[in-house]
Amino acid sequence: MSFEICRASDKDNFSKWSVLRRITFEDSLKVMEWSFKDVTIEQGIQYKYSFRQYNDNGLYSNREETEPILADFEDIFLCDNEKQIKIRFNPKISSFKTTRLESKVDTIGGKHPFIFRNGIVEYKEFPI
C-alpha cells in the first residue's frame, strides 16, 4: 500500500497541493502506528493536510483532508539533524550577510591571481 501526504495553504486559497512525503507499507497495521511532523511551516499561515492512497498505475483515491490549521507560534526554532535551539521574544534580524567559500592565490608578479570560489557553499549569517 502506498500513500502520500500533501499540504495546501491559505496563501493561494488551498488550491495548490504540495506532496510532503510518499510512504509505502507492506503491512496495513503499520499505517496506524506511523506519524509525521511538518517542521517547514510559516507563522500566521493556515494549512490543510491530506492523505490519499495511490498505485503504480497513477490512480489516486479521494483526498482525506483536515480542517484548516493555523500556525501560531510563541517561539522560533533553529534546527539541524541533531540540535534544536529555541529563541523567544520575537527577535529582530538587523542584518543579513551571504557568506561564500573563496580563496585567492597570488602569482609571481601579482598581475593575474587565481581566485577559487565554491558556489555550492553559500550560507547565511545574521545576528539575533
N, C-alpha and C positions, 0 to 999 in steps of 0.2 A: 504494500500500500504506500503510495506516495502522496504527500501533501505539500502545500505551500502556504506560508504566512505572508500576508500583504498588509500594507498600511497606506491610508489616504489622509490628507489634512484639510483643514478649512481654508488654507491658502488658496486653493483652487476649487473650493466648494465640494470637496470629496470626490472629484471627478477622475483624478489620476491615481491609480493603484500601483504602488511600488512593491516588488517582491523582496521581502526581507530574508527569507530563508526557505529552502526546499529540503524536505526530510523524507526519508524512506524507512518504513518499519516492516520487519519480517513477521512480527507477532502483533496482533491487534490489541493485546493487553498493554503493550508498551506505550501506546498512544496516550493512555490515561495517566501514565507516570511521567510524561515528558513536560518540560516547562521552557519558557522563552522569556528573556528580559531584553527590552529595547532600550539601549543606552544612547541612542542617537537622536533624541527628540529635542525640540526647542521650547523655551519658556513661553507661556501665553498662547500656545497653538493648540487647537483641538484636533485629536486624531481618532480615526476609526481603524480597527483591525479586522482582518477577515482570515478565514481558514477554509480551504477547499481542497478537495481531492482531485488528482489528475492521473492520467495514464500515459504510456509511451506513444500512443497514437494522437496525442494532443487534445483529448477530450477532458473537459473540466466539469466538476459538479457545480451546483449553485454556491454562491458565497454565503458563509455564515458570518454575518457582520456583528460587531459590537455597537453599542451606543457610543456617541462621541465622548471622548475622554479628554479633559482639559489638563494640560501640563502646567502645573503651578508649583514652583519650587521656592524654598526659602534659602537654599544654599546652591552653590555651584560646585562641581566636582571635576578635577583633572585626573584622568585615568590612563594607565597603561595596562599591560597584561598582568603586572604584579602588584602595583601600588595604586592607592586612591587617596587624593588629597581633597579635603573639604574646605571650602572658602566661604565665609559668612559675610553678611552685612553689605550686600550689593556693591562689589568692588568696581572701581572705575579703571579702565585701561587708558593711561595717559599717553603712551607712545607705543608704536608697533614697528619692529625692525625685522627685515628679512635677512637671514644670515646664510651665506653660501660658502662652501668649502673651496678655497682657491689658494694658489701659491705662485710666487714669481721667482724665476731663476735668471739671475743676471748672466750675460755672456761676456766674453772678453771684449773690452771696448765699451760695453754697456749700451750700444746703439739699439740692438734688437733683442730684448729679453724674451724668454719663454714664459708664458702665463698659462697655468693649468687651472681649469675650473671644472668641478664636478656638478653638473646641472641637476643630478638626481638628489643630491644633498642640499635641501633648501628648507630650513626650518625657521620658525618664527620666535622672536624674543619679545617679551613685554613685561613691564613691572606691574605688580598688583599691590 
